[in-house]
Amino acid sequence: MAHSSAAAPHRRRATGPAPSLTGPASDVHPVLRRATAPPAALGLLAQARAGLEEAAALETPNERYATAHLAALRTAAAVLAARGRPETSPRRRARIRSAWEVLPEIAPELSEWSALFASGAARRARAEAGIQGAAGRRDADDLLRDAAMFLRIVERLLVLQPALPQPRQDTGGPDGPAPGTPGPRRDLPDAG
């Protein structure tokens, strides 16, 4: 029995293997969740990352502290560059405010980070001035660690990396998720 061309179902020609549902995402085209940050923000984040690398190599606690704090400040400036809005009222424009004051208005989710780094601004000034003992080794190490975490959070916040689908891990057993149900994300650090 012959089918007429009008009655035959339309078939697409295969252009290659179908994407794997369980394998690596190498056959999936990366898609950004939203537009990347503007070039100014990307440049500030690159400077912040370089500053953290420099701070990690410094031996003097004062220099290490000041350099790590500056890296955190550049990270905050990247958020302001990506999300900032010009001040509208002449009164607010006339008053100079620090990035740590403005950041919670632009990115409320970073308010605690802003308070943390604002509290270290005076110590940074003393450390930059070369005041003996302005920052101890532990202070410098803690700030370096905090600034590195802040940078990673801001990079994720500004969605600089393409979002690739994670391989599925369907266990289907009584302890695992049902087939087709995504398991817990293992690529994200615990919030604790």
N, C-alpha and C positions, 0 to 999 in steps of 0.2 A: 504494500500500500504506500503510495507516494504522498508526501506532505507538500502542500503548496508553500511557497516562500512566505506568504502572508500569515499562514497558520502556524508556522514553525516558531518556536520560542527564540528570542534574540539571545545569542550566546556571545559572551565577551571572550576575546582571545587572551590566553594566559600570557602575561608579560614577565613572569618569573615566579619563584616559589612564594607561597603565601607566608605572611609574617608568622613567626612561631609564637604560640601563646604561652609556652613554658620555658623557652630558651632565653638567651640574653637579648637585650634590646638593641643589638647591633643592626638589626634589619628594620628598625623603626626610626623614622626621621624625627630629630629633636624639635620640640615645639616649645616656645617660650610661653609662660603663663600670662604675661603681659609685657608691654614694651620694656626694654632694658632701661637702666638709669641713663641720664644724659652724660655726655663726655666729661663734663666738669666733675660729676660725682664719681665716675670711674677713675679719673685721675687722682682724686683725693683718696679713694680707697687703695689705690696702688701705692701712694705715698705713705698711707697708714701702715700697710703691710710691710713696706721697706723699713719704716721706723721701728716696728716691732722686732724685725730681724736685727736691726742695729742695736736696739736696747738689749736684746738677749745676749749680744756679744760683749756688752760693756761690763767692766769690772766694778767701777765706782758706783755705789748705791745712788748717790745724788744724780749722776748722769743717767743711770739706768731708769730711775724714777721719772725724771724730767722728759726723757725721750719716749717712754711708754705713755706718759700723760699726753704728750703732743700727738702721738699716734691715735689716742682715743679722741682727741679734739678734732683731728682730721676726719675721723670716722663720723663724728657728729656733723661736721661740715658737709660731708657727702650726703647725709640725709637731708640737710637743709637745702643743698643744691638740687636734690631730686624732688623734694616736696614743698620747698619754701614758697612763701607768698610775700610780696612786698608789703610793708606796713602802709596802712591806708590813712591813718589819722596823723596830722602834723605833730601832735604831742608825742605819740609813740615813736615816730621817726626821729625826733630830736634827741630822745634818750638812747644812749648806747647800751645795748644789752649783750651779755655773753651768750655764746652758743648754748651753754647749759641752761640758761633761762628760756631761750626760744624753743629748744628741742621738745620739751613736753607739750607745747602748743601745737607743734607740727606733727609730732609722732607721740601721742600719749602713751603708747605701749612701751616707750623707752624712758618714762619718767624716773623710774628707780635708778636706771643707769646714769641718767643725767644728774640726779642727786649725789650718787656715789662719786662721780668724777668732779662735780662742782666742789664737793667737800675736800678734794685733794688739790685744788687750784692754788691755794696759799702755800702748801708744802712744795708744789712744783716751782713756784716763784722763788722760794727760799733755796731750793736745790739748784735752780739755774743761777742764782746769785752766788753760789759756792759756799753757802753757810754750812760750816762743819756740822754733820749729824742731822741735817734737815730731813733726810730719809735714810732709814736703816736698810740693811740687806733684805730683811723680811718684807718691809714696806714696798721696796722696789719689786721683789718677786711677786708679791700679791697683786700689785698694780699691773705688772706685765701680764699676768695670767688673766686678770679682769679685762684688760684692754684687748687681749686676743679673743676672748669670748664675745665681747661687745662687737668687735669687727666681724666675727662669723655670723652673729645674729643680724647685723645690719646688711651684710651681703645677702643673706637669705631673705630678709625683709624687702630688699630692693630687687629681688628675683634676678640675680645676675647669671645664674646657671640655668641651662635648659632643663625642663622637667621630663626626664625619661621614665617610662613605665618600669616598675620593678618586676622581676620575674615572679611568677606566682609560685606559691609553695602549698599546693593542695594536698593536705595529708588525709583528709576525709575520715580519719579515725575518730574514736570517741573523745580524744583529748584535743583534736585539731579542728579547724574550721571546716564547714561543709564545702564540698566542691563548688567552685565558683565564688566563694566568699573570700575576700582578701584577709590575710593574716595580719598580725601586728607589723608595723613598719620598723625595720631593724636599722634603717639608715639615719634615724633621728636620735640625737642624744636624749637621755632622760632629763626631765626638767628639774629633778631633785638635786 
